C-alpha cells in the first residue's frame, strides 16, 4: 500500500538542504588552494601535504561556479519550499529552515572570500 507520507512531501525540503551542502562543499573546494593552507597554518596544523592543495588552483573557477549555482538554487528552493510547505512536514520545522539558511549563508561567505582572494591575487599589486 502506497500512500502519503506522514511527514508530508520531504523531497522539496531536502532539495534545499542538499543544495546548501553542495554549495558549502564547492565553496570549501574553491578556497582549498589559497585560504585553507593559511587557515591550517594559523591553527598550527602543518605538513608537506598542505603544498599539494595548490594543485586545485586551476579548478578554482569551476568550483566557484558550482558554488554560486548551488547557493543560488538553494536560496531559491528554500524560499519556494517555505511558501509551498505543508503543515507537519519537514520544511515546516523552524529549526530545519534556520539551519538551512545558516548553511547557505556560511557557504556564501566562503565562496565570496575565495572569489575575493582570487581577484586580489590576479591584481598584481
KAQUIHU-V459246 format. One record per residue. N is the residue number from 0. SS is DSSP state (2 for helix, 1 for strand, 0 for the rest). OMEGA is omega in whole degrees, -180 to 180 (* if undefined). Layout:
n=<N/N>
ss=<SS/SS>
omega=<OMEGA/OMEGA>
//
This chain:
n=<0/1/2/3/4/5/6/7/8/9/10/11/12/13/14/15/16/17/18/19/20/21/22/23/24/25/26/27/28/29/30/31/32/33/34/35/36/37/38/39/40/41/42/43/44/45/46/47/48/49/50/51/52/53/54/55/56/57/58/59/60/61/62/63/64/65/66/67/68/69/70/71/72/73/74/75/76/77/78/79/80/81/82/83/84/85/86/87/88/89/90/91/92/93/94/95/96/97/98/99/100/101/102/103/104/105/106/107/108/109/110/111/112/113/114/115/116/117/118/119/120/121/122/123/124>
ss=<0/0/0/0/0/0/0/0/0/2/2/2/2/2/2/2/2/2/2/2/2/2/2/2/2/2/2/2/2/2/0/0/0/0/2/2/2/2/2/2/2/2/2/0/0/0/0/2/2/2/2/2/2/2/2/2/2/2/2/2/2/2/2/2/2/2/2/2/2/2/2/2/2/2/2/2/2/2/2/2/2/2/2/0/0/0/0/0/0/2/2/2/0/2/2/2/2/2/2/2/2/2/2/2/2/2/2/2/2/2/2/2/2/2/2/2/2/2/2/2/2/2/0/0/0>
omega=<179/-179/180/179/179/179/178/179/-175/-175/180/-178/178/179/179/179/179/175/178/179/175/176/179/-180/177/176/177/177/179/-179/-177/-176/-170/-173/-179/177/177/179/177/179/178/179/179/179/-177/178/-179/-178/-180/179/179/178/178/177/179/-177/179/-178/-176/178/178/178/178/178/178/180/-178/180/-180/-180/178/177/178/177/179/-179/179/178/-178/-178/177/-180/-177/-175/178/178/179/179/-178/-178/177/-179/179/179/179/-180/-180/-179/177/178/179/178/179/178/178/178/178/179/180/-180/179/178/177/178/-180/178/178/179/180/-179/180/-178/-179/179/*>
//
